[in-house]
Amino acid sequence: MTVFRWADTDAAAIVPLLTPEAAADPERTVRAYAAAVWSCLIEPGDAVAGALIAALGPDVALREILGGARDPSAVDAAALDPPDLRAALGRWRPRLQSEAIAFALDVARTCGARLITPDDPVWPLALADLGPYAPVCLWVRGDCDVLGRLDPAVAIVGARAATGYGEHIAAELAADLAGRGVAVVSGAAYGIDGAAHRAALAAGGTTVAMLAGGVDRPYPAGHADLLRRIAETGVVAAEVPCGWAPTKWRFLQRNRTIAALGGATVVVEAGTRSGSLNTAGHAATLGRPIGAVPGPVTSGSSAGCHRLLREFDARCVTCADEVAELLGLAGDDPAVFSGAHTDDDTRVLDALSTRSARTVEQIAARCGMAVDEVTARLGMMALDGRAQAQGAGWRRAAAAAVG
């Protein structure tokens, strides 16, 4: 195998995989190529790589590690401990193989995949909440623009060995929410995941499948047709390159992206050791609300859901209206949301997103109020925890409900 070396002219290899806007920008092309190489070097959720890339950018960070990471200022900029960086270099070095990187790009071109990076306008801003654990890039099949429209979105997950009850409930929730314009995010597994994806498609809604392996490898194989249908109107995405196989570690790390993309995570069925509990754990870490569907107390398939309700402050979910409450959406049925305020605070809350920050001007335009009035009400909402300032904008606190 040839050790990977990099010249800027090599970046031309990534052009066919980029959006037209990115391909027309030489600087973005170089950064995108570096991001693609990084995805071939690291396992998902590598925080050392994430910190280095956040501090230096993917291209400068890649050149730094190719040179042995000898610049102390780079290490200082990323706030990394030298022993952690040395250990990371030991992990990455065996994958610095030109042939392996070229193979991943060739497979992506063959299967029609696209590469999306944080430079792209369609990059899901919610992934930034993962901090240094965020994906470096996403390999995508389908409509890339969907990724920029995942607000609102809900993660619906659950057991692979689902019961008929569980699949029925997952389908009911997904179809109802998708019909309201809520994107459904899941992992394309058998059982609950598959039921949620299929129902969202049947309702004419948007659904996103996050895979643990490359997007060129339908997994499970029995869902190849389902994944093809998802890619026709939605998105099939992965943070690992084409050609990579799903592994236990990658499934667990993939779950963090599902939790991040959803404004709330709903677990429909889960055993005591279900991977869906891992997704719920990531949601809790991110401050996203968690919903759990109760099942028969005698059913092992619902034992994990009951544990979430009992020990982890999950909300009991029995219908789409209750999921909408988790997402901070106003209900269509006044009886469901009885007692909700109809004052100006509610108008401002309705104009806020739990996912991305909006400027005061954008909020004022959405709710039809003066900027000064919106500013004053946002200040009061920040005091009682209903709104949060973020950079130059504001977002609704994850736990804030209308009312």
C-alpha positions as CSV (number, residue, x, y, z in Angstrom):
1,M,0.0,0.0,0.0
2,T,1.2,3.5,-0.8
3,V,1.3,6.0,2.1
4,F,-1.1,8.9,1.4
5,R,0.5,12.2,0.3
6,W,-1.5,15.3,-0.6
7,A,-1.2,18.0,-3.1
8,D,-4.0,20.5,-3.7
9,T,-4.4,19.2,-7.2
10,D,-5.6,15.9,-5.7
11,A,-8.8,17.7,-4.6
12,A,-10.1,17.4,-8.1
13,A,-11.0,13.8,-7.3
14,I,-13.8,15.0,-5.0
15,V,-15.5,17.4,-7.5
16,P,-18.0,14.9,-9.0
17,L,-19.2,14.2,-5.5
18,L,-20.0,17.8,-4.5
19,T,-22.9,20.1,-4.9
20,P,-22.5,22.4,-7.9
21,E,-21.9,25.4,-5.6
22,A,-19.1,23.6,-3.7
23,A,-17.6,22.2,-6.9
24,A,-17.3,25.8,-8.3
25,D,-15.4,27.1,-5.3
26,P,-11.7,26.0,-5.2
27,E,-11.3,26.6,-1.5
28,R,-14.4,24.6,-0.6
29,T,-13.3,21.9,-2.9
30,V,-10.0,21.6,-1.0
31,R,-11.7,21.5,2.4
32,A,-14.3,19.0,1.1
33,Y,-11.5,16.7,-0.1
34,A,-9.8,17.0,3.2
35,A,-13.0,16.1,5.0
36,A,-13.5,13.1,2.8
37,V,-9.9,11.9,3.7
38,W,-10.6,12.5,7.4
39,S,-13.7,10.3,7.1
40,C,-11.5,7.5,5.8
41,L,-9.0,7.9,8.7
42,I,-11.2,8.1,11.8
43,E,-14.0,6.2,13.4
44,P,-17.2,8.1,14.0
45,G,-17.2,10.3,17.1
46,D,-13.4,10.8,17.3
47,A,-13.2,13.8,19.5
48,V,-9.5,14.4,19.0
49,A,-10.0,14.8,15.2
50,G,-13.1,16.9,15.9
51,A,-11.2,19.3,18.1
52,L,-8.3,19.6,15.6
53,I,-10.6,20.2,12.7
54,A,-12.7,22.7,14.6
55,A,-9.6,24.7,15.5
56,L,-7.7,24.5,12.2
57,G,-10.2,23.5,9.5
58,P,-10.1,20.1,7.8
59,D,-7.4,20.9,5.2
60,V,-5.0,22.6,7.6
61,A,-5.6,19.8,10.2
62,L,-4.9,17.1,7.6
63,R,-1.7,18.7,6.5
64,E,-0.7,19.0,10.2
65,I,-1.1,15.3,10.9
66,L,0.6,14.4,7.6
67,G,3.6,16.3,8.8
68,G,3.6,14.5,12.2
69,A,1.7,17.1,14.2
70,R,4.9,18.8,15.2
71,D,3.6,22.3,15.4
72,P,2.9,23.0,19.1
73,S,0.7,26.0,18.2
74,A,-1.7,23.7,16.4
75,V,-2.0,21.5,19.4
76,D,-2.6,24.5,21.6
77,A,-5.2,25.9,19.2
78,A,-7.2,22.6,19.5
79,A,-6.7,22.6,23.3
80,L,-5.4,19.0,23.0
81,D,-3.1,17.2,25.4
82,P,0.0,16.0,23.5
83,P,-0.4,12.4,24.7
84,D,-4.0,12.3,23.4
85,L,-2.8,13.6,20.0
86,R,0.0,11.0,19.9
87,A,-2.4,8.3,20.6
88,A,-4.7,9.6,17.9
89,L,-1.9,9.7,15.3
90,G,-1.3,6.0,16.2
91,R,-5.0,5.2,15.4
92,W,-5.0,7.2,12.1
93,R,-1.6,6.3,10.7
94,P,-2.5,2.7,9.6
95,R,-5.3,4.2,7.4
96,L,-3.2,6.7,5.6
97,Q,-3.3,4.6,2.5
98,S,-3.7,6.2,-0.9
99,E,-5.4,3.2,-2.4
100,A,-8.0,2.9,0.3
101,I,-8.9,6.6,0.1
102,A,-9.1,6.4,-3.8
103,F,-11.3,3.3,-3.5
104,A,-13.8,5.1,-1.2
105,L,-14.1,8.0,-3.7
106,D,-14.5,5.6,-6.7
107,V,-17.3,3.6,-5.0
108,A,-19.1,6.9,-4.0
109,R,-19.0,8.0,-7.7
110,T,-20.2,4.6,-8.9
111,C,-23.2,4.6,-6.5
112,G,-24.1,8.2,-7.1
113,A,-23.3,9.4,-3.6
114,R,-22.7,13.0,-2.7
115,L,-20.4,14.5,0.0
116,I,-21.9,17.1,2.3
117,T,-19.8,19.2,4.7
118,P,-20.4,22.0,7.2
119,D,-19.5,24.4,4.4
120,D,-22.7,23.5,2.5
121,P,-26.0,25.5,3.2
122,V,-27.9,22.2,3.5
123,W,-25.6,20.9,6.4
124,P,-27.9,20.1,9.3
125,L,-27.1,22.8,11.9
126,A,-28.4,20.5,14.7
127,L,-25.3,18.4,14.4
128,A,-23.2,21.2,15.8
129,D,-24.7,20.3,19.2
130,L,-22.5,17.2,19.2
131,G,-19.4,19.5,19.5
132,P,-16.1,17.7,18.8
133,Y,-18.1,14.5,18.4
134,A,-20.0,15.8,15.3
135,P,-19.4,14.2,11.9
136,V,-16.7,15.7,9.7
137,C,-18.9,15.1,6.7
138,L,-21.9,13.1,5.5
139,W,-22.0,10.8,2.5
140,V,-25.5,11.1,1.1
141,R,-27.8,9.4,-1.4
142,G,-31.0,11.2,-2.2
143,D,-32.1,14.8,-2.0
144,C,-29.4,16.6,-0.2
145,D,-31.6,19.7,0.2
146,V,-33.7,17.6,2.7
147,L,-30.9,17.8,5.2
148,G,-31.4,21.6,5.3
149,R,-35.1,21.3,6.0
150,L,-35.1,19.1,9.1
151,D,-36.9,21.5,11.4
152,P,-39.1,20.1,12.8
153,A,-37.9,16.5,12.9
154,V,-38.4,13.6,15.2
155,A,-36.3,10.5,15.8
156,I,-38.5,7.4,16.0
157,V,-36.5,4.3,17.1
158,G,-37.1,0.9,18.7
159,A,-36.6,-2.8,18.8
160,R,-35.6,-4.8,15.7
161,A,-37.6,-7.8,17.0
162,A,-40.7,-5.6,17.3
163,T,-44.2,-6.9,18.0
164,G,-47.2,-6.2,15.9
165,Y,-48.3,-3.7,18.5
166,G,-45.0,-1.8,18.3
167,E,-44.9,-1.7,14.6
168,H,-48.5,-0.5,14.5
169,I,-47.8,2.3,17.0
170,A,-44.6,3.4,15.2
171,A,-46.5,3.5,11.9
172,E,-49.3,5.5,13.4
173,L,-47.0,8.1,14.9
174,A,-44.8,8.4,11.8
175,A,-47.6,8.8,9.4
176,D,-49.4,11.4,11.5
177,L,-46.3,13.4,12.1
178,A,-45.0,13.2,8.5
179,G,-48.4,14.4,7.4
180,R,-48.0,17.5,9.5
181,G,-44.6,18.2,7.9
182,V,-42.4,16.7,10.6
183,A,-39.4,14.8,9.2
184,V,-39.0,11.3,10.5
185,V,-35.4,10.2,11.3
186,S,-34.5,6.6,12.0
187,G,-31.8,3.9,11.4
188,A,-33.5,1.7,8.7
189,A,-33.3,-1.4,10.9
190,Y,-35.9,-4.1,10.9
191,G,-38.8,-3.6,13.2
192,I,-39.7,-0.2,14.5
193,D,-37.2,1.8,12.3
194,G,-38.6,0.2,9.1
195,A,-42.2,0.7,10.2
196,A,-41.5,4.4,10.8
197,H,-39.8,4.9,7.5
198,R,-42.5,3.1,5.5
199,A,-45.3,5.0,7.2
200,A,-43.6,8.4,6.5
201,L,-43.2,7.5,2.9
202,A,-46.8,6.3,2.6
203,A,-48.0,9.6,4.1
204,G,-46.0,11.5,1.5
205,G,-43.7,12.9,4.1
206,T,-39.9,13.3,4.6
207,T,-37.8,10.6,6.1
208,V,-34.1,10.3,6.7
209,A,-32.2,7.0,7.2
210,M,-28.9,7.2,9.0
211,L,-26.7,4.1,8.3
212,A,-23.9,2.7,10.3
213,G,-22.0,1.5,7.2
214,G,-21.5,3.1,3.8
215,V,-24.5,4.3,1.8
216,D,-23.5,2.0,-1.0
217,R,-24.2,-1.0,1.2
218,P,-27.9,-1.4,2.0
219,Y,-28.1,-2.7,5.6
220,P,-30.0,-4.7,6.4
221,A,-30.0,-6.3,2.9
222,G,-33.7,-7.0,3.3
223,H,-34.3,-3.2,3.3
224,A,-32.5,-2.5,0.0
225,D,-35.8,-1.6,-1.6
226,L,-36.9,0.5,1.3
227,L,-33.6,2.4,1.3
228,R,-34.0,3.0,-2.5
229,R,-37.5,4.4,-1.9
230,I,-36.2,6.7,0.9
231,A,-33.5,8.0,-1.4
232,E,-36.1,8.9,-4.1
233,T,-37.7,11.6,-1.9
234,G,-35.7,11.8,1.3
235,V,-32.1,11.0,2.3
236,V,-30.0,8.0,3.1
237,A,-26.8,9.2,4.9
238,A,-23.8,7.9,6.7
239,E,-20.7,9.5,8.2
240,V,-18.4,6.6,7.2
241,P,-17.2,6.4,3.6
242,C,-18.7,4.1,0.9
243,G,-17.4,0.6,1.1
244,W,-17.2,0.6,5.0
245,A,-19.2,-2.1,6.8
246,P,-21.5,-1.5,9.7
247,T,-20.0,-2.7,13.0
248,K,-21.3,-2.7,16.6
249,W,-19.2,0.4,17.4
250,R,-20.5,2.2,14.4
251,F,-24.1,1.4,15.2
252,L,-23.7,2.9,18.7
253,Q,-22.0,6.0,17.3
254,R,-24.5,6.3,14.5
255,N,-27.2,6.6,17.2
256,R,-25.8,10.0,18.3
257,T,-26.5,11.5,14.9
258,I,-30.0,10.2,14.9
259,A,-30.6,11.8,18.3
260,A,-29.0,15.1,17.2
261,L,-31.1,15.3,14.0
262,G,-34.3,14.8,15.9
263,G,-35.8,17.6,17.9
264,A,-37.1,14.8,20.2
265,T,-36.5,11.1,20.3
266,V,-39.4,8.7,20.7
267,V,-38.7,5.1,21.7
268,V,-41.6,2.9,20.7
269,E,-40.4,-0.6,21.8
270,A,-37.1,-1.5,23.5
271,G,-35.8,-4.4,25.5
272,T,-33.6,-3.9,28.5
273,R,-30.4,-4.0,26.3
274,S,-31.8,-2.4,23.2
275,G,-29.6,0.0,21.1
276,S,-32.6,2.3,21.2
277,L,-31.8,3.1,24.8
278,N,-28.4,4.2,23.6
279,T,-30.1,6.7,21.2
280,A,-32.2,7.9,24.1
281,G,-29.1,8.4,26.1
282,H,-27.5,10.5,23.4
283,A,-30.8,12.6,23.2
284,A,-30.6,13.2,27.0
285,T,-27.0,14.3,26.8
286,L,-28.0,16.8,24.1
287,G,-30.9,18.1,26.1
288,R,-33.4,16.8,23.6
289,P,-36.7,15.6,25.1
290,I,-37.4,11.8,25.2
291,G,-40.7,10.1,24.7
292,A,-41.4,6.5,25.4
293,V,-44.5,4.4,24.3
294,P,-45.8,2.2,27.1
295,G,-46.5,-1.4,26.4
296,P,-47.9,-4.4,28.3
297,V,-46.1,-4.8,31.7
298,T,-45.5,-8.5,30.8
299,S,-43.8,-7.7,27.5
300,G,-40.0,-7.8,27.4
301,S,-40.1,-5.8,24.2
302,S,-41.4,-2.8,26.2
303,A,-39.2,-3.2,29.3
304,G,-36.7,-0.6,28.1
305,C,-39.5,1.9,27.5
306,H,-40.8,1.4,31.0
307,R,-37.3,1.9,32.4
308,L,-37.0,5.2,30.5
309,L,-40.3,6.3,32.0
310,R,-39.4,5.2,35.5
311,E,-35.8,6.2,35.7
312,F,-34.9,8.7,33.0
313,D,-37.6,11.3,33.0
314,A,-39.0,10.3,29.6
315,R,-42.5,11.5,28.7
316,C,-45.3,9.0,28.2
317,V,-46.3,9.1,24.5
318,T,-49.5,7.5,23.2
319,C,-50.3,9.6,20.1
320,A,-48.8,12.1,17.6
321,D,-50.2,15.1,19.5
322,E,-48.1,14.2,22.5
323,V,-45.0,13.9,20.3
324,A,-45.8,17.3,18.8
325,E,-45.8,18.7,22.4
326,L,-42.3,17.3,22.9
327,L,-41.3,19.2,19.7
328,G,-42.9,22.3,20.9
329,L,-45.4,22.4,18.1
330,A,-48.9,23.9,18.6
331,G,-51.6,21.3,18.3
332,D,-54.5,21.4,15.8
333,D,-57.0,20.2,18.4
334,P,-57.7,22.8,21.0
335,A,-58.8,20.1,23.5
336,V,-55.4,18.5,23.4
337,F,-53.7,21.8,24.2
338,S,-56.3,23.2,26.6
339,G,-55.0,25.9,28.8
340,A,-52.5,27.1,26.2
341,H,-51.8,30.8,26.3
342,T,-53.0,33.0,23.5
343,D,-51.0,36.0,24.5
344,D,-48.0,37.5,22.8
345,D,-45.6,35.2,24.6
346,T,-47.2,32.3,22.7
347,R,-46.8,34.2,19.4
348,V,-43.1,34.6,20.2
349,L,-42.7,31.0,21.3
350,D,-44.4,29.8,18.1
351,A,-41.8,31.7,16.1
352,L,-38.8,30.1,17.8
353,S,-37.2,26.9,16.8
354,T,-35.8,24.2,19.2
355,R,-33.3,23.3,16.5
356,S,-31.6,26.4,15.1
357,A,-31.2,30.0,16.3
358,R,-33.2,32.8,14.7
359,T,-32.5,36.5,14.9
360,V,-34.8,38.9,16.6
361,E,-35.7,40.3,13.2
362,Q,-36.6,36.9,11.9
363,I,-38.7,36.1,15.0
364,A,-40.5,39.5,14.7
365,A,-41.3,38.8,11.1
366,R,-42.7,35.3,11.9
367,C,-44.9,36.4,14.8
368,G,-46.0,39.8,13.4
369,M,-44.7,41.9,16.3
370,A,-42.4,44.8,16.6
371,V,-38.7,44.1,17.1
372,D,-38.6,46.0,20.4
373,E,-41.5,44.0,21.8
374,V,-40.0,40.7,20.8
375,T,-36.7,41.7,22.4
376,A,-38.4,42.5,25.7
377,R,-40.4,39.2,25.7
378,L,-37.3,37.1,24.8
379,G,-35.5,38.6,27.8
380,M,-38.3,37.6,30.1
381,M,-38.5,34.1,28.5
382,A,-34.8,33.6,29.1
383,L,-35.3,34.3,32.8
384,D,-37.9,31.6,33.2
385,G,-36.1,29.1,30.9
386,R,-38.4,29.1,27.9
387,A,-35.9,30.7,25.5
388,Q,-32.1,30.6,25.1
389,A,-29.8,33.1,23.5
390,Q,-27.4,31.4,21.0
391,G,-24.8,33.5,19.2
392,A,-26.6,36.4,17.5
393,G,-30.0,34.6,17.7
394,W,-32.5,32.9,19.9
395,R,-34.0,29.4,20.1
396,R,-36.7,27.8,22.2
397,A,-35.4,25.8,25.2
398,A,-35.8,22.1,24.5
399,A,-38.1,21.5,27.4
400,A,-40.3,24.6,26.8
401,A,-43.9,23.8,26.0
402,V,-46.6,26.2,24.8
403,G,-48.7,27.0,27.8
